Amino acid sequence: MLASILRSDKAIDINIQIVRAFIALRQYAFGYAELNQKLESFMIETNMQFNDIYQALTEMASQEKPGKQRKPIGF
């Protein structure tokens, strides 16, 4: 738009640089969105795995083991 008003070589060069800056900004934003999506899916997957482990540990802790009584250790 600047080049259409001023009609000089310098205005054309600046206009090209502005367009390139916006293109680079758009590509950066797209890469950030893709990275954010991958991170979200990784966090969901990891949380599900930790939830499974926590449930298994809770089950194991709630089960009583039949066996002989041991003497307490210590005083």
PQR file with spaces between the fields and no chain letter, atoms N, CA, C, O and H, PARSE charges and radii, in Angstrom:
ATOM       1  N    MET     1       0.824   -1.185    0.000 -0.4000 1.5000
ATOM       2  CA   MET     1       0.000    0.000    0.000 -0.0000 2.0000
ATOM       3  C    MET     1       0.868    1.249    0.000  0.5500 1.7000
ATOM       4  O    MET     1       0.533    2.255   -0.626 -0.5500 1.4000
ATOM       5  N    LEU     2       1.965    1.173    0.696 -0.4000 1.5000
ATOM       6  CA   LEU     2       2.875    2.308    0.719 -0.0000 2.0000
ATOM       7  C    LEU     2       3.426    2.580   -0.678  0.5500 1.7000
ATOM       8  O    LEU     2       3.589    3.731   -1.082 -0.5500 1.4000
ATOM       9  H    LEU     2       2.238    0.356    1.204  0.4000 1.0000
ATOM      10  N    ALA     3       3.710    1.506   -1.405 -0.4000 1.5000
ATOM      11  CA   ALA     3       4.276    1.665   -2.751 -0.0000 2.0000
ATOM      12  C    ALA     3       3.265    2.281   -3.715  0.5500 1.7000
ATOM      13  O    ALA     3       3.648    3.007   -4.633 -0.5500 1.4000
ATOM      14  H    ALA     3       3.578    0.570   -1.077  0.4000 1.0000
ATOM      15  N    SER     4       1.985    1.999   -3.513 -0.4000 1.5000
ATOM      16  CA   SER     4       0.991    2.571   -4.416 -0.0000 2.0000
ATOM      17  C    SER     4       0.787    4.067   -4.161  0.5500 1.7000
ATOM      18  O    SER     4       0.343    4.789   -5.053 -0.5500 1.4000
ATOM      19  H    SER     4       1.674    1.409   -2.768  0.4000 1.0000
ATOM      20  N    ILE     5       1.104    4.533   -2.958 -0.4000 1.5000
ATOM      21  CA   ILE     5       0.942    5.961   -2.647 -0.0000 2.0000
ATOM      22  C    ILE     5       2.191    6.743   -3.052  0.5500 1.7000
ATOM      23  O    ILE     5       2.100    7.775   -3.717 -0.5500 1.4000
ATOM      24  H    ILE     5       1.464    3.946   -2.233  0.4000 1.0000
ATOM      25  N    LEU     6       3.353    6.241   -2.645 -0.4000 1.5000
ATOM      26  CA   LEU     6       4.587    6.989   -2.874 -0.0000 2.0000
ATOM      27  C    LEU     6       5.200    6.734   -4.249  0.5500 1.7000
ATOM      28  O    LEU     6       5.840    7.628   -4.804 -0.5500 1.4000
ATOM      29  H    LEU     6       3.426    5.403   -2.104  0.4000 1.0000
ATOM      30  N    ARG     7       5.025    5.566   -4.799 -0.4000 1.5000
ATOM      31  CA   ARG     7       5.540    5.192   -6.117 -0.0000 2.0000
ATOM      32  C    ARG     7       7.047    5.418   -6.267  0.5500 1.7000
ATOM      33  O    ARG     7       7.514    5.977   -7.260 -0.5500 1.4000
ATOM      34  H    ARG     7       4.505    4.840   -4.349  0.4000 1.0000
ATOM      35  N    SER     8       7.784    4.972   -5.265 -0.4000 1.5000
ATOM      36  CA   SER     8       9.244    5.062   -5.359 -0.0000 2.0000
ATOM      37  C    SER     8       9.835    3.673   -5.126  0.5500 1.7000
ATOM      38  O    SER     8       9.164    2.774   -4.619 -0.5500 1.4000
ATOM      39  H    SER     8       7.405    4.518   -4.459  0.4000 1.0000
ATOM      40  N    ASP     9      11.111    3.516   -5.509 -0.4000 1.5000
ATOM      41  CA   ASP     9      11.783    2.227   -5.322 -0.0000 2.0000
ATOM      42  C    ASP     9      11.909    1.888   -3.843  0.5500 1.7000
ATOM      43  O    ASP     9      11.741    0.733   -3.454 -0.5500 1.4000
ATOM      44  H    ASP     9      11.656    4.246   -5.921  0.4000 1.0000
ATOM      45  N    LYS    10      12.199    2.866   -3.036 -0.4000 1.5000
ATOM      46  CA   LYS    10      12.337    2.638   -1.594 -0.0000 2.0000
ATOM      47  C    LYS    10      11.000    2.195   -0.993  0.5500 1.7000
ATOM      48  O    LYS    10      10.978    1.300   -0.147 -0.5500 1.4000
ATOM      49  H    LYS    10      12.336    3.804   -3.353  0.4000 1.0000
ATOM      50  N    ALA    11       9.902    2.796   -1.409 -0.4000 1.5000
ATOM      51  CA   ALA    11       8.587    2.406   -0.902 -0.0000 2.0000
ATOM      52  C    ALA    11       8.248    0.979   -1.311  0.5500 1.7000
ATOM      53  O    ALA    11       7.664    0.227   -0.530 -0.5500 1.4000
ATOM      54  H    ALA    11       9.920    3.522   -2.096  0.4000 1.0000
ATOM      55  N    ILE    12       8.611    0.606   -2.529 -0.4000 1.5000
ATOM      56  CA   ILE    12       8.372   -0.762   -2.994 -0.0000 2.0000
ATOM      57  C    ILE    12       9.167   -1.756   -2.165  0.5500 1.7000
ATOM      58  O    ILE    12       8.635   -2.793   -1.769 -0.5500 1.4000
ATOM      59  H    ILE    12       9.085    1.216   -3.164  0.4000 1.0000
ATOM      60  N    ASP    13      10.445   -1.455   -1.893 -0.4000 1.5000
ATOM      61  CA   ASP    13      11.291   -2.340   -1.088 -0.0000 2.0000
ATOM      62  C    ASP    13      10.747   -2.488    0.335  0.5500 1.7000
ATOM      63  O    ASP    13      10.727   -3.591    0.880 -0.5500 1.4000
ATOM      64  H    ASP    13      10.878   -0.612   -2.214  0.4000 1.0000
ATOM      65  N    ILE    14      10.312   -1.394    0.926 -0.4000 1.5000
ATOM      66  CA   ILE    14       9.770   -1.445    2.288 -0.0000 2.0000
ATOM      67  C    ILE    14       8.478   -2.252    2.311  0.5500 1.7000
ATOM      68  O    ILE    14       8.243   -3.031    3.235 -0.5500 1.4000
ATOM      69  H    ILE    14      10.329   -0.498    0.482  0.4000 1.0000
ATOM      70  N    ASN    15       7.645   -2.067    1.298 -0.4000 1.5000
ATOM      71  CA   ASN    15       6.397   -2.815    1.214 -0.0000 2.0000
ATOM      72  C    ASN    15       6.672   -4.322    1.109  0.5500 1.7000
ATOM      73  O    ASN    15       5.974   -5.120    1.734 -0.5500 1.4000
ATOM      74  H    ASN    15       7.836   -1.434    0.547  0.4000 1.0000
ATOM      75  N    ILE    16       7.661   -4.705    0.341 -0.4000 1.5000
ATOM      76  CA   ILE    16       8.039   -6.118    0.212 -0.0000 2.0000
ATOM      77  C    ILE    16       8.530   -6.662    1.550  0.5500 1.7000
ATOM      78  O    ILE    16       8.188   -7.785    1.923 -0.5500 1.4000
ATOM      79  H    ILE    16       8.228   -4.057   -0.167  0.4000 1.0000
ATOM      80  N    GLN    17       9.323   -5.883    2.271 -0.4000 1.5000
ATOM      81  CA   GLN    17       9.830   -6.307    3.580 -0.0000 2.0000
ATOM      82  C    GLN    17       8.691   -6.474    4.595  0.5500 1.7000
ATOM      83  O    GLN    17       8.722   -7.385    5.422 -0.5500 1.4000
ATOM      84  H    GLN    17       9.600   -4.971    1.968  0.4000 1.0000
ATOM      85  N    ILE    18       7.697   -5.598    4.529 -0.4000 1.5000
ATOM      86  CA   ILE    18       6.552   -5.706    5.440 -0.0000 2.0000
ATOM      87  C    ILE    18       5.779   -6.996    5.156  0.5500 1.7000
ATOM      88  O    ILE    18       5.400   -7.711    6.084 -0.5500 1.4000
ATOM      89  H    ILE    18       7.672   -4.858    3.857  0.4000 1.0000
ATOM      90  N    VAL    19       5.550   -7.287    3.892 -0.4000 1.5000
ATOM      91  CA   VAL    19       4.834   -8.516    3.527 -0.0000 2.0000
ATOM      92  C    VAL    19       5.631   -9.735    3.972  0.5500 1.7000
ATOM      93  O    VAL    19       5.051  -10.684    4.498 -0.5500 1.4000
ATOM      94  H    VAL    19       5.859   -6.706    3.139  0.4000 1.0000
ATOM      95  N    ARG    20       6.926   -9.733    3.776 -0.4000 1.5000
ATOM      96  CA   ARG    20       7.765  -10.862    4.208 -0.0000 2.0000
ATOM      97  C    ARG    20       7.724  -11.032    5.724  0.5500 1.7000
ATOM      98  O    ARG    20       7.716  -12.158    6.222 -0.5500 1.4000
ATOM      99  H    ARG    20       7.397   -8.962    3.348  0.4000 1.0000
ATOM     100  N    ALA    21       7.697   -9.923    6.459 -0.4000 1.5000
ATOM     101  CA   ALA    21       7.618  -10.007    7.921 -0.0000 2.0000
ATOM     102  C    ALA    21       6.301  -10.653    8.361  0.5500 1.7000
ATOM     103  O    ALA    21       6.285  -11.479    9.274 -0.5500 1.4000
ATOM     104  H    ALA    21       7.703   -9.009    6.055  0.4000 1.0000
ATOM     105  N    PHE    22       5.207  -10.279    7.714 -0.4000 1.5000
ATOM     106  CA   PHE    22       3.926  -10.889    8.068 -0.0000 2.0000
ATOM     107  C    PHE    22       3.878  -12.361    7.698  0.5500 1.7000
ATOM     108  O    PHE    22       3.276  -13.155    8.421 -0.5500 1.4000
ATOM     109  H    PHE    22       5.220   -9.608    6.972  0.4000 1.0000
ATOM     110  N    ILE    23       4.492  -12.740    6.601 -0.4000 1.5000
ATOM     111  CA   ILE    23       4.554  -14.152    6.211 -0.0000 2.0000
ATOM     112  C    ILE    23       5.357  -14.944    7.241  0.5500 1.7000
ATOM     113  O    ILE    23       4.952  -16.035    7.642 -0.5500 1.4000
ATOM     114  H    ILE    23       4.981  -12.095    6.014  0.4000 1.0000
ATOM     115  N    ALA    24       6.485  -14.398    7.664 -0.4000 1.5000
ATOM     116  CA   ALA    24       7.310  -15.077    8.676 -0.0000 2.0000
ATOM     117  C    ALA    24       6.554  -15.196    9.993  0.5500 1.7000
ATOM     118  O    ALA    24       6.637  -16.224   10.666 -0.5500 1.4000
ATOM     119  H    ALA    24       6.814  -13.512    7.338  0.4000 1.0000
ATOM     120  N    LEU    25       5.828  -14.165   10.358 -0.4000 1.5000
ATOM     121  CA   LEU    25       5.044  -14.189   11.591 -0.0000 2.0000
ATOM     122  C    LEU    25       3.949  -15.249   11.518  0.5500 1.7000
ATOM     123  O    LEU    25       3.702  -15.951   12.498 -0.5500 1.4000
ATOM     124  H    LEU    25       5.761  -13.330    9.812  0.4000 1.0000
ATOM     125  N    ARG    26       3.294  -15.371   10.369 -0.4000 1.5000
ATOM     126  CA   ARG    26       2.253  -16.381   10.184 -0.0000 2.0000
ATOM     127  C    ARG    26       2.842  -17.783   10.271  0.5500 1.7000
ATOM     128  O    ARG    26       2.242  -18.664   10.885 -0.5500 1.4000
ATOM     129  H    ARG    26       3.494  -14.801    9.573  0.4000 1.0000
ATOM     130  N    GLN    27       4.010  -18.003    9.664 -0.4000 1.5000
ATOM     131  CA   GLN    27       4.643  -19.323    9.721 -0.0000 2.0000
ATOM     132  C    GLN    27       5.057  -19.660   11.152  0.5500 1.7000
ATOM     133  O    GLN    27       4.930  -20.809   11.574 -0.5500 1.4000
ATOM     134  H    GLN    27       4.497  -17.287    9.164  0.4000 1.0000
ATOM     135  N    TYR    28       5.546  -18.687   11.893 -0.4000 1.5000
ATOM     136  CA   TYR    28       5.927  -18.903   13.287 -0.0000 2.0000
ATOM     137  C    TYR    28       4.703  -19.265   14.117  0.5500 1.7000
ATOM     138  O    TYR    28       4.757  -20.184   14.935 -0.5500 1.4000
ATOM     139  H    TYR    28       5.649  -17.753   11.550  0.4000 1.0000
ATOM     140  N    ALA    29       3.608  -18.554   13.913 -0.4000 1.5000
ATOM     141  CA   ALA    29       2.381  -18.830   14.664 -0.0000 2.0000
ATOM     142  C    ALA    29       1.856  -20.218   14.341  0.5500 1.7000
ATOM     143  O    ALA    29       1.376  -20.917   15.234 -0.5500 1.4000
ATOM     144  H    ALA    29       3.564  -17.808   13.248  0.4000 1.0000
ATOM     145  N    PHE    30       1.936  -20.629   13.088 -0.4000 1.5000
ATOM     146  CA   PHE    30       1.484  -21.963   12.703 -0.0000 2.0000
ATOM     147  C    PHE    30       2.345  -23.025   13.378  0.5500 1.7000
ATOM     148  O    PHE    30       1.817  -24.016   13.883 -0.5500 1.4000
ATOM     149  H    PHE    30       2.326  -20.062   12.363  0.4000 1.0000
ATOM     150  N    GLY    31       3.656  -22.834   13.393 -0.4000 1.5000
ATOM     151  CA   GLY    31       4.557  -23.782   14.049 -0.0000 2.0000
ATOM     152  C    GLY    31       4.290  -23.862   15.537  0.5500 1.7000
ATOM     153  O    GLY    31       4.366  -24.944   16.120 -0.5500 1.4000
ATOM     154  H    GLY    31       4.085  -22.030   12.982  0.4000 1.0000
ATOM     155  N    TYR    32       3.979  -22.741   16.161 -0.4000 1.5000
ATOM     156  CA   TYR    32       3.689  -22.711   17.586 -0.0000 2.0000
ATOM     157  C    TYR    32       2.395  -23.461   17.877  0.5500 1.7000
ATOM     158  O    TYR    32       2.314  -24.198   18.860 -0.5500 1.4000
ATOM     159  H    TYR    32       3.918  -21.862   15.688  0.4000 1.0000
ATOM     160  N    ALA    33       1.386  -23.281   17.036 -0.4000 1.5000
ATOM     161  CA   ALA    33       0.110  -23.973   17.226 -0.0000 2.0000
ATOM     162  C    ALA    33       0.297  -25.481   17.082  0.5500 1.7000
ATOM     163  O    ALA    33      -0.282  -26.252   17.848 -0.5500 1.4000
ATOM     164  H    ALA    33       1.451  -22.683   16.238  0.4000 1.0000
ATOM     165  N    GLU    34       1.097  -25.904   16.112 -0.4000 1.5000
ATOM     166  CA   GLU    34       1.349  -27.327   15.910 -0.0000 2.0000
ATOM     167  C    GLU    34       2.098  -27.915   17.106  0.5500 1.7000
ATOM     168  O    GLU    34       1.775  -29.009   17.568 -0.5500 1.4000
ATOM     169  H    GLU    34       1.567  -25.278   15.491  0.4000 1.0000
ATOM     170  N    LEU    35       3.093  -27.190   17.603 -0.4000 1.5000
ATOM     171  CA   LEU    35       3.842  -27.643   18.770 -0.0000 2.0000
ATOM     172  C    LEU    35       2.936  -27.722   19.996  0.5500 1.7000
ATOM     173  O    LEU    35       3.033  -28.666   20.780 -0.5500 1.4000
ATOM     174  H    LEU    35       3.355  -26.301   17.228  0.4000 1.0000
ATOM     175  N    ASN    36       2.070  -26.750   20.162 -0.4000 1.5000
ATOM     176  CA   ASN    36       1.145  -26.745   21.288 -0.0000 2.0000
ATOM     177  C    ASN    36       0.205  -27.942   21.220  0.5500 1.7000
ATOM     178  O    ASN    36      -0.089  -28.557   22.245 -0.5500 1.4000
ATOM     179  H    ASN    36       1.991  -25.983   19.525  0.4000 1.0000
ATOM     180  N    GLN    37      -0.266  -28.275   20.033 -0.4000 1.5000
ATOM     181  CA   GLN    37      -1.160  -29.423   19.864 -0.0000 2.0000
ATOM     182  C    GLN    37      -0.437  -30.725   20.213  0.5500 1.7000
ATOM     183  O    GLN    37      -1.006  -31.590   20.878 -0.5500 1.4000
ATOM     184  H    GLN    37      -0.028  -27.776   19.200  0.4000 1.0000
ATOM     185  N    LYS    38       0.806  -30.865   19.771 -0.4000 1.5000
ATOM     186  CA   LYS    38       1.567  -32.069   20.082 -0.0000 2.0000
ATOM     187  C    LYS    38       1.824  -32.180   21.584  0.5500 1.7000
ATOM     188  O    LYS    38       1.758  -33.273   22.147 -0.5500 1.4000
ATOM     189  H    LYS    38       1.268  -30.162   19.231  0.4000 1.0000
ATOM     190  N    LEU    39       2.111  -31.065   22.224 -0.4000 1.5000
ATOM     191  CA   LEU    39       2.345  -31.063   23.666 -0.0000 2.0000
ATOM     192  C    LEU    39       1.076  -31.445   24.425  0.5500 1.7000
ATOM     193  O    LEU    39       1.144  -32.198   25.396 -0.5500 1.4000
ATOM     194  H    LEU    39       2.165  -30.177   21.766  0.4000 1.0000
ATOM     195  N    GLU    40      -0.063  -30.943   24.003 -0.4000 1.5000
ATOM     196  CA   GLU    40      -1.332  -31.288   24.652 -0.0000 2.0000
ATOM     197  C    GLU    40      -1.603  -32.789   24.542  0.5500 1.7000
ATOM     198  O    GLU    40      -1.984  -33.421   25.528 -0.5500 1.4000
ATOM     199  H    GLU    40      -0.118  -30.331   23.214  0.4000 1.0000
ATOM     200  N    SER    41      -1.410  -33.361   23.358 -0.4000 1.5000
ATOM     201  CA   SER    41      -1.666  -34.797   23.190 -0.0000 2.0000
ATOM     202  C    SER    41      -0.687  -35.620   24.017  0.5500 1.7000
ATOM     203  O    SER    41      -1.063  -36.659   24.560 -0.5500 1.4000
ATOM     204  H    SER    41      -1.100  -32.848   22.558  0.4000 1.0000
ATOM     205  N    PHE    42       0.561  -35.173   24.121 -0.4000 1.5000
ATOM     206  CA   PHE    42       1.551  -35.874   24.950 -0.0000 2.0000
ATOM     207  C    PHE    42       1.153  -35.826   26.416  0.5500 1.7000
ATOM     208  O    PHE    42       1.262  -36.825   27.125 -0.5500 1.4000
ATOM     209  H    PHE    42       0.866  -34.329   23.680  0.4000 1.0000
ATOM     210  N    MET    43       0.689  -34.660   26.874 -0.4000 1.5000
ATOM     211  CA   MET    43       0.285  -34.525   28.275 -0.0000 2.0000
ATOM     212  C    MET    43      -0.916  -35.412   28.589  0.5500 1.7000
ATOM     213  O    MET    43      -0.966  -36.024   29.656 -0.5500 1.4000
ATOM     214  H    MET    43       0.601  -33.848   26.297  0.4000 1.0000
ATOM     215  N    ILE    44      -1.878  -35.492   27.683 -0.4000 1.5000
ATOM     216  CA   ILE    44      -3.055  -36.336   27.908 -0.0000 2.0000
ATOM     217  C    ILE    44      -2.646  -37.802   27.977  0.5500 1.7000
ATOM     218  O    ILE    44      -3.108  -38.544   28.844 -0.5500 1.4000
ATOM     219  H    ILE    44      -1.838  -34.995   26.817  0.4000 1.0000
ATOM     220  N    GLU    45      -1.773  -38.215   27.054 -0.4000 1.5000
ATOM     221  CA   GLU    45      -1.315  -39.602   27.038 -0.0000 2.0000
ATOM     222  C    GLU    45      -0.545  -39.938   28.312  0.5500 1.7000
ATOM     223  O    GLU    45      -0.743  -41.001   28.900 -0.5500 1.4000
ATOM     224  H    GLU    45      -1.398  -37.612   26.349  0.4000 1.0000
ATOM     225  N    THR    46       0.321  -39.042   28.730 -0.4000 1.5000
ATOM     226  CA   THR    46       1.119  -39.269   29.934 -0.0000 2.0000
ATOM     227  C    THR    46       0.242  -39.310   31.173  0.5500 1.7000
ATOM     228  O    THR    46       0.445  -40.152   32.047 -0.5500 1.4000
ATOM     229  H    THR    46       0.482  -38.178   28.252  0.4000 1.0000
ATOM     230  N    ASN    47      -0.730  -38.411   31.259 -0.4000 1.5000
ATOM     231  CA   ASN    47      -1.633  -38.408   32.410 -0.0000 2.0000
ATOM     232  C    ASN    47      -2.433  -39.699   32.489  0.5500 1.7000
ATOM     233  O    ASN    47      -2.678  -40.207   33.583 -0.5500 1.4000
ATOM     234  H    ASN    47      -0.895  -37.726   30.549  0.4000 1.0000
ATOM     235  N    MET    48      -2.841  -40.233   31.350 -0.4000 1.5000
ATOM     236  CA   MET    48      -3.574  -41.496   31.352 -0.0000 2.0000
ATOM     237  C    MET    48      -2.689  -42.632   31.849  0.5500 1.7000
ATOM     238  O    MET    48      -3.153  -43.504   32.583 -0.5500 1.4000
ATOM     239  H    MET    48      -2.642  -39.820   30.461  0.4000 1.0000
ATOM     240  N    GLN    49      -1.421  -42.627   31.456 -0.4000 1.5000
ATOM     241  CA   GLN    49      -0.503  -43.671   31.903 -0.0000 2.0000
ATOM     242  C    GLN    49      -0.261  -43.569   33.408  0.5500 1.7000
ATOM     243  O    GLN    49      -0.248  -44.585   34.104 -0.5500 1.4000
ATOM     244  H    GLN    49      -1.044  -41.918   30.859  0.4000 1.0000
ATOM     245  N    PHE    50      -0.069  -42.350   33.914 -0.4000 1.5000
ATOM     246  CA   PHE    50       0.127  -42.175   35.352 -0.0000 2.0000
ATOM     247  C    PHE    50      -1.130  -42.562   36.122  0.5500 1.7000
ATOM     248  O    PHE    50      -1.038  -43.090   37.230 -0.5500 1.4000
ATOM     249  H    PHE    50      -0.080  -41.525   33.349  0.4000 1.0000
ATOM     250  N    ASN    51      -2.293  -42.306   35.553 -0.4000 1.5000
ATOM     251  CA   ASN    51      -3.541  -42.688   36.199 -0.0000 2.0000
ATOM     252  C    ASN    51      -3.630  -44.209   36.313  0.5500 1.7000
ATOM     253  O    ASN    51      -4.050  -44.726   37.349 -0.5500 1.4000
ATOM     254  H    ASN    51      -2.368  -41.877   34.653  0.4000 1.0000
ATOM     255  N    ASP    52      -3.242  -44.926   35.264 -0.4000 1.5000
ATOM     256  CA   ASP    52      -3.244  -46.394   35.307 -0.0000 2.0000
ATOM     257  C    ASP    52      -2.286  -46.906   36.381  0.5500 1.7000
ATOM     258  O    ASP    52      -2.620  -47.827   37.126 -0.5500 1.4000
ATOM     259  H    ASP    52      -2.901  -44.505   34.423  0.4000 1.0000
ATOM     260  N    ILE    53      -1.110  -46.316   36.458 -0.4000 1.5000
ATOM     261  CA   ILE    53      -0.126  -46.729   37.466 -0.0000 2.0000
ATOM     262  C    ILE    53      -0.661  -46.459   38.864  0.5500 1.7000
ATOM     263  O    ILE    53      -0.531  -47.298   39.755 -0.5500 1.4000
ATOM     264  H    ILE    53      -0.839  -45.568   35.852  0.4000 1.0000
ATOM     265  N    TYR    54      -1.264  -45.284   39.058 -0.4000 1.5000
ATOM     266  CA   TYR    54      -1.805  -44.932   40.370 -0.0000 2.0000
ATOM     267  C    TYR    54      -2.905  -45.902   40.775  0.5500 1.7000
ATOM     268  O    TYR    54      -2.961  -46.320   41.932 -0.5500 1.4000
ATOM     269  H    TYR    54      -1.370  -44.603   38.335  0.4000 1.0000
ATOM     270  N    GLN    55      -3.778  -46.266   39.847 -0.4000 1.5000
ATOM     271  CA   GLN    55      -4.841  -47.213   40.160 -0.0000 2.0000
ATOM     272  C    GLN    55      -4.274  -48.579   40.528  0.5500 1.7000
ATOM     273  O    GLN    55      -4.758  -49.215   41.465 -0.5500 1.4000
ATOM     274  H    GLN    55      -3.733  -45.927   38.907  0.4000 1.0000
ATOM     275  N    ALA    56      -3.260  -49.034   39.807 -0.4000 1.5000
ATOM     276  CA   ALA    56      -2.648  -50.328   40.108 -0.0000 2.0000
ATOM     277  C    ALA    56      -1.997  -50.308   41.485  0.5500 1.7000
ATOM     278  O    ALA    56      -2.117  -51.274   42.239 -0.5500 1.4000
ATOM     279  H    ALA    56      -2.867  -48.517   39.047  0.4000 1.0000
ATOM     280  N    LEU    57      -1.317  -49.232   41.818 -0.4000 1.5000
ATOM     281  CA   LEU    57      -0.684  -49.130   43.141 -0.0000 2.0000
ATOM     282  C    LEU    57      -1.725  -49.072   44.249  0.5500 1.7000
ATOM     283  O    LEU    57      -1.537  -49.660   45.314 -0.5500 1.4000
ATOM     284  H    LEU    57      -1.220  -48.447   41.206  0.4000 1.0000
ATOM     285  N    THR    58      -2.809  -48.371   44.003 -0.4000 1.5000
ATOM     286  CA   THR    58      -3.878  -48.292   45.001 -0.0000 2.0000
ATOM     287  C    THR    58      -4.499  -49.663   45.239  0.5500 1.7000
ATOM     288  O    THR    58      -4.777  -50.032   46.381 -0.5500 1.4000
ATOM     289  H    THR    58      -2.962  -47.893   43.138  0.4000 1.0000
ATOM     290  N    GLU    59      -4.715  -50.416   44.168 -0.4000 1.5000
ATOM     291  CA   GLU    59      -5.242  -51.776   44.311 -0.0000 2.0000
ATOM     292  C    GLU    59      -4.292  -52.651   45.099  0.5500 1.7000
ATOM     293  O    GLU    59      -4.715  -53.391   45.988 -0.5500 1.4000
ATOM     294  H    GLU    59      -4.490  -50.116   43.241  0.4000 1.0000
ATOM     295  N    MET    60      -3.012  -52.570   44.780 -0.4000 1.5000
ATOM     296  CA   MET    60      -2.029  -53.396   45.480 -0.0000 2.0000
ATOM     297  C    MET    60      -1.952  -53.025   46.948  0.5500 1.7000
ATOM     298  O    MET    60      -1.791  -53.902   47.797 -0.5500 1.4000
ATOM     299  H    MET    60      -2.669  -51.969   44.059  0.4000 1.0000
ATOM     300  N    ALA    61      -2.063  -51.745   47.264 -0.4000 1.5000
ATOM     301  CA   ALA    61      -1.976  -51.307   48.661 -0.0000 2.0000
ATOM     302  C    ALA    61      -3.217  -51.720   49.440  0.5500 1.7000
ATOM     303  O    ALA    61      -3.135  -51.954   50.646 -0.5500 1.4000
ATOM     304  H    ALA    61      -2.194  -51.033   46.575  0.4000 1.0000
ATOM     305  N    SER    62      -4.357  -51.813   48.780 -0.4000 1.5000
ATOM     306  CA   SER    62      -5.591  -52.151   49.493 -0.0000 2.0000
ATOM     307  C    SER    62      -5.718  -53.648   49.755  0.5500 1.7000
ATOM     308  O    SER    62      -6.481  -54.054   50.632 -0.5500 1.4000
ATOM     309  H    SER    62      -4.423  -51.623   47.800  0.4000 1.0000
ATOM     310  N    GLN    63      -4.996  -54.464   49.021 -0.4000 1.5000
ATOM     311  CA   GLN    63      -5.066  -55.904   49.223 -0.0000 2.0000
ATOM     312  C    GLN    63      -4.236  -56.286   50.450  0.5500 1.7000
ATOM     313  O    GLN    63      -3.095  -55.853   50.607 -0.5500 1.4000
ATOM     314  H    GLN    63      -4.377  -54.134   48.309  0.4000 1.0000
ATOM     315  N    GLU    64      -4.836  -57.106   51.313 -0.4000 1.5000
ATOM     316  CA   GLU    64      -4.100  -57.581   52.480 -0.0000 2.0000
ATOM     317  C    GLU    64      -3.447  -58.911   52.137  0.5500 1.7000
ATOM     318  O    GLU    64      -4.047  -59.776   51.498 -0.5500 1.4000
ATOM     319  H    GLU    64      -5.763  -57.458   51.186  0.4000 1.0000
ATOM     320  N    LYS    65      -2.229  -59.050   52.569 -0.4000 1.5000
ATOM     321  CA   LYS    65      -1.504  -60.285   52.291 -0.0000 2.0000
ATOM     322  C    LYS    65      -1.704  -61.258   53.456  0.5500 1.7000
ATOM     323  O    LYS    65      -1.407  -60.928   54.604 -0.5500 1.4000
ATOM     324  H    LYS    65      -1.741  -58.348   53.088  0.4000 1.0000
ATOM     325  N    PRO    66      -2.199  -62.432   53.159 -0.5600 1.5000
ATOM     326  CA   PRO    66      -2.280  -63.427   54.240  0.2800 2.0000
ATOM     327  C    PRO    66      -0.883  -63.970   54.525  0.5500 1.7000
ATOM     328  O    PRO    66      -0.112  -64.254   53.608 -0.5500 1.4000
ATOM     329  N    GLY    67      -0.583  -64.105   55.773 -0.4000 1.5000
ATOM     330  CA   GLY    67       0.733  -64.613   56.128 -0.0000 2.0000
ATOM     331  C    GLY    67       0.961  -64.463   57.613  0.5500 1.7000
ATOM     332  O    GLY    67       0.088  -64.004   58.350 -0.5500 1.4000
ATOM     333  H    GLY    67      -1.209  -63.875   56.518  0.4000 1.0000
ATOM     334  N    LYS    68       2.124  -64.848   58.034 -0.4000 1.5000
ATOM     335  CA   LYS    68       2.401  -64.783   59.461 -0.0000 2.0000
ATOM     336  C    LYS    68       2.731  -63.351   59.868  0.5500 1.7000
ATOM     337  O    LYS    68       3.202  -62.549   59.062 -0.5500 1.4000
ATOM     338  H    LYS    68       2.833  -65.221   57.436  0.4000 1.0000
ATOM     339  N    GLN    69       2.476  -63.058   61.120 -0.4000 1.5000
ATOM     340  CA   GLN    69       2.764  -61.746   61.672 -0.0000 2.0000
ATOM     341  C    GLN    69       4.272  -61.614   61.914  0.5500 1.7000
ATOM     342  O    GLN    69       4.913  -62.553   62.386 -0.5500 1.4000
ATOM     343  H    GLN    69       2.093  -63.710   61.774  0.4000 1.0000
ATOM     344  N    ARG    70       4.808  -60.498   61.603 -0.4000 1.5000
ATOM     345  CA   ARG    70       6.224  -60.262   61.837 -0.0000 2.0000
ATOM     346  C    ARG    70       6.421  -59.435   63.096  0.5500 1.7000
ATOM     347  O    ARG    70       5.563  -58.644   63.488 -0.5500 1.4000
ATOM     348  H    ARG    70       4.287  -59.736   61.219  0.4000 1.0000
ATOM     349  N    LYS    71       7.550  -59.637   63.706 -0.4000 1.5000
ATOM     350  CA   LYS    71       7.884  -58.820   64.858 -0.0000 2.0000
ATOM     351  C    LYS    71       8.177  -57.402   64.397  0.5500 1.7000
ATOM     352  O    LYS    71       8.832  -57.198   63.375 -0.5500 1.4000
ATOM     353  H    LYS    71       8.247  -60.280   63.388  0.4000 1.0000
ATOM     354  N    PRO    72       7.699  -56.433   65.143 -0.5600 1.5000
ATOM     355  CA   PRO    72       8.012  -55.044   64.770  0.2800 2.0000
ATOM     356  C    PRO    72       9.508  -54.794   64.875  0.5500 1.7000
ATOM     357  O    PRO    72      10.182  -55.331   65.754 -0.5500 1.4000
ATOM     358  N    ILE    73      10.007  -53.984   63.979 -0.4000 1.5000
ATOM     359  CA   ILE    73      11.427  -53.635   63.976 -0.0000 2.0000
ATOM     360  C    ILE    73      11.594  -52.361   64.789  0.5500 1.7000
ATOM     361  O    ILE    73      10.792  -51.435   64.660 -0.5500 1.4000
ATOM     362  H    ILE    73       9.460  -53.548   63.265  0.4000 1.0000
ATOM     363  N    GLY    74      12.596  -52.305   65.600 -0.4000 1.5000
ATOM     364  CA   GLY    74      12.870  -51.108   66.383 -0.0000 2.0000
ATOM     365  C    GLY    74      12.549  -51.303   67.853  0.5500 1.7000
ATOM     366  O    GLY    74      12.373  -52.429   68.319 -0.5500 1.4000
ATOM     367  H    GLY    74      13.246  -53.057   65.704  0.4000 1.0000
ATOM     368  N    PHE    75      12.475  -50.216   68.563 -0.4000 1.5000
ATOM     369  CA   PHE    75      12.248  -50.286   70.009 -0.0000 2.0000
ATOM     370  C    PHE    75      10.787  -50.319   70.336  0.5500 1.7000
ATOM     371  O    PHE    75      10.418  -50.378   71.509 -0.5500 1.4000
ATOM     372  H    PHE    75      12.617  -49.302   68.184  0.4000 1.0000
